[in-house]
Amino acid sequence: MSVPAAGGAATPVKRREYGKKPSQIRPVTDGPCAKLNEIRVWSGFASRGWMKALVIEDTVTSAMVVCQQLGKMGFETRHARDGETGIEAFRKDKPDLVLLDIIMPGIDGFEVARRIRQLERNAEWTPIIFLSARTSDTDLEKGIEAGGDDYLIKPVSEMVLRAKIRAMQRIAQMRYSLLVLTRKLDEANRELKRLSAVDGLTGIANRRSFDDALAKEWRRAARNQAPLALLLVDVDYFKQFNDNYGHQLGDECLKAVARTLDAQLRRPGDMVARFGGEEFVVLLPQTDEAGAERVGESLRDAIERLGITHGHSQAADVVTVSVGVAAARPARDASGPDALVDGADRALYGAKRQGRNRVCNSGEVTAAPLPARADALNG
């Protein structure tokens, strides 16, 4: 093992060959530490099998003693004689442990600790142990506030140092476990949120998700004075299909219709959702009545071309849909999106009355402000 250099540069100290003799500090080779390498809390230790330590200490003899002690424990050590050099070594080497003198030329250890913490990302944590020849409660308090984790009195006892590092390893393991659990909880919450917005049968958006999207798009259209269109799509004679072919084939029919509707929508902002039963709804931002009619016709044609046999339909010998179209240009103080849904519903009713398997529009819905209460009472 070489003596730390007297120059300012951070100097590597050859580590003991790890694995030739059991180390007092055991590597973590399984569990969360080995799996979450994207979160660096001693993850380098988990993947390498040994640990890297950075000793920032201006006194060469003191640094040499600490490096020798760490080498016996299986560490690869690097020495820096001042704070600025130590910060640069930390940035480049990403050590697993920092031992840091308090009183040094230039910036002191407290400032070094603060700047090291600023270099770490959210989930990162590198244990910092302060070194000092003084037994000062004030120094201890300032060290913890600056980002330090522990405090050692010089000359450093090898037994105490080993115990401190074992404690740090336990803390690291607990931090890993907490990060793993937190990540799993976040993933579970995201999945729960996704499932709450998806229809269980068809896999497309459900009614709740549609209601949220409609409210948001209505507000956006009001701000931008842009058109907004809505289509209600109903599977023709679906009850007869279910009654004669069974609920299992009925479910498969709805899945096929949902997939086809979804595949026909080209723009990122367009949305299809299951509205209820055999009814689907399509939301088309930035679309006027004429554009919505064209989309409605392409949807109707795509469903008919699926060729799903329906021998009990009076509209065709295959599964077909009726489409009701409504469009609006919401005003800032408009009555809300219910008028758009009502318009599409009226248009859908018209399509059914005209024989089904067709597209019908309600005319552009006027989104007028709600009347004042006095006007309503007088009118």
C-alpha positions as CSV (number, residue, x, y, z in Angstrom):
1,M,0.0,0.0,0.0
2,S,1.4,3.4,-1.0
3,V,1.6,6.4,1.2
4,P,-0.8,9.3,0.1
5,A,1.1,11.8,-2.0
6,A,2.0,15.1,-0.6
7,G,0.6,16.9,-3.8
8,G,-2.8,18.4,-4.2
9,A,-4.2,15.8,-6.6
10,A,-6.4,13.0,-5.3
11,T,-4.2,9.9,-5.1
12,P,-5.4,6.3,-5.5
13,V,-4.1,3.8,-2.9
14,K,-3.9,0.2,-4.0
15,R,-6.7,-1.8,-2.4
16,R,-6.3,-5.2,-0.9
17,E,-7.4,-8.0,-3.3
18,Y,-11.0,-8.5,-2.3
19,G,-12.2,-12.1,-2.0
20,K,-8.8,-13.7,-1.3
21,K,-9.5,-13.5,2.4
22,P,-12.9,-12.9,4.1
23,S,-13.4,-9.2,4.8
24,Q,-15.0,-7.8,7.9
25,I,-17.3,-5.9,5.6
26,R,-19.4,-8.3,3.6
27,P,-20.5,-7.3,0.1
28,V,-24.2,-7.2,-0.6
29,T,-24.8,-9.6,-3.5
30,D,-28.5,-10.2,-3.3
31,G,-31.7,-8.5,-2.3
32,P,-32.7,-4.9,-3.2
33,C,-29.1,-3.7,-3.2
34,A,-28.1,-5.9,-6.1
35,K,-31.2,-5.1,-8.1
36,L,-31.7,-1.4,-7.9
37,N,-28.5,-0.2,-9.5
38,E,-30.2,2.7,-11.0
39,I,-30.6,4.1,-7.4
40,R,-27.1,4.6,-6.1
41,V,-27.0,4.0,-2.4
42,W,-23.8,1.9,-2.2
43,S,-25.0,0.2,-5.4
44,G,-21.4,0.3,-6.6
45,F,-20.5,-1.9,-3.6
46,A,-23.3,-4.3,-4.6
47,S,-22.1,-4.7,-8.2
48,R,-18.3,-4.6,-7.6
49,G,-17.9,-6.6,-4.5
50,W,-15.7,-4.0,-2.9
51,M,-16.1,-0.5,-1.8
52,K,-14.4,2.8,-2.7
53,A,-13.5,5.3,-0.1
54,L,-12.4,8.9,-0.5
55,V,-10.3,10.3,2.4
56,I,-10.2,14.1,2.3
57,E,-7.5,15.0,4.9
58,D,-4.7,17.6,4.7
59,T,-2.4,15.8,7.2
60,V,-0.5,13.1,5.3
61,T,0.3,10.8,8.3
62,S,-3.4,10.9,9.5
63,A,-4.6,10.1,6.0
64,M,-2.1,7.2,5.7
65,V,-3.4,5.6,8.9
66,V,-7.0,5.8,7.8
67,C,-6.2,4.5,4.3
68,Q,-4.4,1.6,5.8
69,Q,-7.3,0.8,8.1
70,L,-9.7,1.0,5.2
71,G,-7.5,-1.2,3.1
72,K,-7.7,-4.0,5.7
73,M,-11.4,-3.9,5.4
74,G,-11.4,-4.4,1.6
75,F,-11.7,-0.8,0.5
76,E,-10.1,0.8,-2.5
77,T,-9.1,4.2,-1.2
78,R,-8.3,7.6,-2.7
79,H,-6.8,10.6,-0.9
80,A,-7.3,14.3,-1.5
81,R,-5.4,16.9,0.6
82,D,-7.9,19.8,0.3
83,G,-11.6,20.4,-0.1
84,E,-11.7,21.5,-3.8
85,T,-9.6,18.5,-4.9
86,G,-11.8,16.2,-2.7
87,I,-15.0,17.6,-4.3
88,E,-13.6,17.0,-7.8
89,A,-12.5,13.4,-6.8
90,F,-16.0,12.8,-5.5
91,R,-17.6,14.0,-8.8
92,K,-15.3,11.8,-10.9
93,D,-15.0,8.6,-8.8
94,K,-18.4,8.4,-7.1
95,P,-17.0,6.8,-3.9
96,D,-19.1,4.7,-1.5
97,L,-17.8,6.4,1.6
98,V,-16.2,9.8,2.4
99,L,-14.0,10.4,5.4
100,L,-13.6,14.2,5.8
101,D,-11.4,16.3,7.9
102,I,-13.0,19.5,9.3
103,I,-10.0,21.9,9.4
104,M,-8.2,22.1,6.0
105,P,-6.6,24.8,3.8
106,G,-9.1,26.7,1.7
107,I,-12.7,25.5,2.3
108,D,-13.4,23.6,5.5
109,G,-15.0,20.2,5.8
110,F,-18.4,21.6,6.5
111,E,-18.5,23.4,3.1
112,V,-17.2,20.3,1.4
113,A,-20.0,18.2,2.9
114,R,-22.6,20.7,1.8
115,R,-21.3,20.7,-1.8
116,I,-21.1,16.9,-1.9
117,R,-24.7,16.7,-0.9
118,Q,-25.6,19.2,-3.7
119,L,-23.9,16.9,-6.2
120,E,-26.1,13.9,-5.2
121,R,-29.3,13.3,-7.0
122,N,-32.6,12.7,-5.1
123,A,-32.2,9.0,-4.3
124,E,-28.4,9.0,-3.9
125,W,-26.7,8.9,-0.5
126,T,-23.0,8.6,0.2
127,P,-22.1,8.3,3.9
128,I,-19.9,11.1,5.2
129,I,-17.9,10.6,8.4
130,F,-16.1,13.7,9.7
131,L,-12.6,13.5,11.2
132,S,-11.4,15.9,13.9
133,A,-8.8,16.1,16.6
134,R,-11.3,18.2,18.7
135,T,-14.1,16.8,20.8
136,S,-16.4,19.7,20.2
137,D,-20.2,19.4,20.5
138,T,-20.4,22.5,18.2
139,D,-18.4,20.8,15.5
140,L,-20.5,17.7,15.8
141,E,-23.7,19.7,15.4
142,K,-22.3,21.8,12.5
143,G,-21.2,18.6,10.8
144,I,-24.6,16.9,10.9
145,E,-26.3,20.1,9.7
146,A,-23.8,20.3,6.8
147,G,-24.8,16.8,5.6
148,G,-22.5,14.6,7.6
149,D,-23.6,11.2,9.0
150,D,-21.1,10.5,11.8
151,Y,-18.0,11.9,13.6
152,L,-14.7,10.3,14.5
153,I,-12.0,11.6,16.8
154,K,-8.4,11.5,15.6
155,P,-6.3,9.4,15.9
156,V,-8.8,7.0,14.5
157,S,-9.3,3.7,16.2
158,E,-9.5,0.9,13.7
159,M,-12.1,-0.9,15.9
160,V,-14.3,2.2,16.1
161,L,-13.9,2.9,12.3
162,R,-15.0,-0.7,11.5
163,A,-18.0,-0.4,13.8
164,K,-19.0,2.9,12.2
165,I,-18.8,1.4,8.7
166,R,-20.9,-1.5,9.8
167,A,-23.5,0.9,11.1
168,M,-23.4,2.8,7.8
169,Q,-23.9,-0.4,5.9
170,R,-27.0,-1.2,7.9
171,I,-28.3,2.2,7.3
172,A,-27.6,1.8,3.5
173,Q,-29.5,-1.5,3.5
174,M,-32.5,0.1,5.2
175,R,-32.4,3.0,2.8
176,Y,-32.4,0.5,-0.1
177,S,-35.3,-1.4,1.4
178,L,-37.2,1.8,1.9
179,L,-36.5,2.9,-1.7
180,V,-37.6,-0.5,-3.0
181,L,-40.8,-0.4,-1.1
182,T,-41.4,3.2,-2.1
183,R,-40.9,2.4,-5.8
184,K,-43.2,-0.6,-5.5
185,L,-45.8,1.6,-3.9
186,D,-45.5,4.2,-6.6
187,E,-45.8,1.5,-9.3
188,A,-48.9,0.0,-7.6
189,N,-50.5,3.5,-7.3
190,R,-49.8,4.2,-11.0
191,E,-51.3,0.8,-12.0
192,L,-54.3,1.5,-9.8
193,K,-54.8,4.9,-11.4
194,R,-54.5,3.3,-14.8
195,L,-57.0,0.6,-14.0
196,S,-59.4,3.1,-12.6
197,A,-59.4,4.8,-16.0
198,V,-59.8,1.7,-18.1
199,D,-62.8,-0.3,-19.0
200,G,-62.3,-3.8,-17.7
201,L,-63.8,-5.6,-20.7
202,T,-62.6,-3.7,-23.7
203,G,-59.4,-2.2,-22.4
204,I,-60.2,1.3,-23.7
205,A,-61.0,4.3,-21.5
206,N,-64.0,4.0,-19.2
207,R,-66.8,6.5,-18.6
208,R,-65.0,8.2,-15.7
209,S,-61.9,8.7,-17.8
210,F,-64.1,10.1,-20.6
211,D,-65.9,12.5,-18.2
212,D,-62.6,13.9,-17.0
213,A,-61.3,14.3,-20.6
214,L,-64.5,16.0,-21.8
215,A,-64.4,18.5,-19.0
216,K,-60.7,19.3,-19.7
217,E,-61.2,19.5,-23.5
218,W,-64.3,21.7,-23.1
219,R,-62.2,24.2,-21.0
220,R,-59.4,24.1,-23.5
221,A,-61.8,24.7,-26.4
222,A,-63.4,27.6,-24.5
223,R,-60.0,29.2,-24.0
224,N,-58.9,28.8,-27.6
225,Q,-62.3,29.5,-29.1
226,A,-61.9,26.1,-30.9
227,P,-64.5,23.6,-32.0
228,L,-65.1,20.4,-30.1
229,A,-67.0,17.3,-31.5
230,L,-68.4,14.3,-29.9
231,L,-69.7,11.0,-31.4
232,L,-72.0,8.5,-29.7
233,V,-71.6,5.0,-31.3
234,D,-74.2,2.3,-30.5
235,V,-74.0,-1.3,-31.7
236,D,-77.2,-2.1,-33.6
237,Y,-79.5,-4.8,-32.3
238,F,-76.9,-5.9,-29.7
239,K,-79.5,-7.3,-27.3
240,Q,-80.6,-9.7,-30.1
241,F,-76.9,-10.6,-30.7
242,N,-76.4,-11.4,-27.0
243,D,-79.6,-13.3,-26.7
244,N,-78.9,-15.5,-29.7
245,Y,-75.1,-16.0,-29.7
246,G,-74.5,-15.8,-26.0
247,H,-72.8,-13.4,-23.7
248,Q,-69.3,-14.7,-24.4
249,L,-69.6,-13.9,-28.1
250,G,-71.3,-10.7,-27.1
251,D,-68.2,-9.7,-25.1
252,E,-65.9,-10.6,-28.0
253,C,-68.0,-8.5,-30.3
254,L,-67.7,-5.5,-28.0
255,K,-63.9,-6.0,-27.7
256,A,-63.6,-6.1,-31.5
257,V,-65.7,-2.9,-31.9
258,A,-63.6,-1.1,-29.3
259,R,-60.3,-2.1,-30.9
260,T,-61.6,-1.0,-34.3
261,L,-62.8,2.3,-33.1
262,D,-59.6,3.0,-31.3
263,A,-57.5,2.0,-34.3
264,Q,-59.4,4.4,-36.6
265,L,-58.5,7.5,-34.5
266,R,-55.3,8.9,-35.8
267,R,-54.6,12.1,-33.8
268,P,-53.0,11.9,-30.3
269,G,-55.8,14.1,-28.7
270,D,-58.7,12.0,-30.0
271,M,-60.3,9.6,-27.6
272,V,-62.6,6.6,-27.6
273,A,-64.2,5.3,-24.4
274,R,-66.9,2.9,-23.4
275,F,-69.9,4.9,-22.5
276,G,-72.0,2.1,-21.1
277,G,-73.3,-1.3,-22.3
278,E,-73.0,-1.5,-26.1
279,E,-72.5,2.3,-26.4
280,F,-69.2,4.0,-27.1
281,V,-68.2,7.7,-27.2
282,V,-65.6,9.4,-29.3
283,L,-64.1,12.8,-28.4
284,L,-62.6,14.9,-31.2
285,P,-60.9,18.1,-30.1
286,Q,-60.3,20.8,-32.8
287,T,-63.0,19.2,-35.0
288,D,-66.1,20.9,-36.4
289,E,-69.4,19.2,-37.5
290,A,-68.3,18.4,-41.0
291,G,-65.0,16.8,-39.8
292,A,-66.8,14.8,-37.1
293,E,-69.3,13.5,-39.7
294,R,-66.4,12.2,-41.8
295,V,-64.9,10.5,-38.8
296,G,-68.3,9.0,-37.9
297,E,-68.7,7.6,-41.4
298,S,-65.2,6.1,-41.4
299,L,-66.0,4.4,-38.0
300,R,-69.3,3.1,-39.2
301,D,-67.7,1.7,-42.3
302,A,-64.8,0.1,-40.4
303,I,-67.2,-1.8,-38.1
304,E,-69.3,-3.0,-40.9
305,R,-66.2,-4.3,-42.7
306,L,-65.3,-6.4,-39.7
307,G,-67.9,-8.8,-41.0
308,I,-69.1,-10.2,-37.7
309,T,-72.1,-12.3,-38.5
310,H,-75.4,-11.0,-37.1
311,G,-78.3,-13.0,-38.4
312,H,-80.8,-11.3,-36.1
313,S,-80.2,-7.7,-37.1
314,Q,-82.7,-5.8,-39.2
315,A,-80.0,-3.4,-40.4
316,A,-77.7,-5.9,-42.1
317,D,-76.5,-9.5,-41.9
318,V,-73.3,-8.3,-40.0
319,V,-72.7,-6.3,-36.9
320,T,-73.2,-2.5,-37.6
321,V,-73.3,0.7,-35.6
322,S,-75.3,3.9,-35.5
323,V,-73.5,7.1,-34.9
324,G,-74.7,10.4,-33.5
325,V,-72.6,13.5,-34.1
326,A,-72.6,16.8,-32.3
327,A,-70.2,19.7,-32.4
328,A,-69.8,22.9,-30.4
329,R,-67.7,26.0,-30.0
330,P,-67.7,26.5,-26.3
331,A,-67.9,30.1,-24.9
332,R,-65.9,30.9,-21.7
333,D,-69.2,31.1,-19.7
334,A,-71.0,28.3,-21.5
335,S,-73.4,26.0,-19.8
336,G,-70.9,23.1,-20.0
337,P,-70.3,20.0,-22.0
338,D,-73.6,18.3,-21.2
339,A,-75.1,20.1,-24.2
340,L,-72.6,18.3,-26.4
341,V,-73.5,14.9,-25.0
342,D,-77.2,15.7,-25.3
343,G,-76.8,16.8,-28.9
344,A,-75.0,13.6,-29.8
345,D,-77.6,11.5,-28.0
346,R,-80.4,13.2,-30.0
347,A,-78.5,12.6,-33.2
348,L,-78.0,8.9,-32.3
349,Y,-81.7,8.6,-31.6
350,G,-82.3,10.1,-35.1
351,A,-79.9,7.5,-36.7
352,K,-81.9,4.7,-35.1
353,R,-85.2,6.1,-36.2
354,Q,-84.0,6.3,-39.7
355,G,-83.1,2.6,-39.8
356,R,-79.7,2.3,-38.0
357,N,-76.3,1.6,-39.6
358,R,-75.9,5.3,-40.4
359,V,-74.5,8.6,-39.2
360,C,-76.7,11.4,-38.1
361,N,-75.8,14.9,-36.8
362,S,-77.7,17.2,-34.5
363,G,-76.5,20.4,-36.2
364,E,-73.9,22.5,-34.4
365,V,-74.8,22.9,-30.8
366,T,-74.9,26.5,-29.5
367,A,-73.0,26.7,-26.2
368,A,-74.9,29.7,-24.8
369,P,-74.3,31.1,-21.3
370,L,-76.8,30.0,-18.6
371,P,-79.6,32.5,-18.2
372,A,-79.7,34.5,-15.0
373,R,-82.1,33.3,-12.3
374,A,-84.4,36.3,-12.7
375,D,-84.6,35.7,-16.5
376,A,-85.4,32.0,-16.0
377,L,-88.2,32.8,-13.6
378,N,-89.7,35.4,-15.9
379,G,-89.3,33.4,-19.0
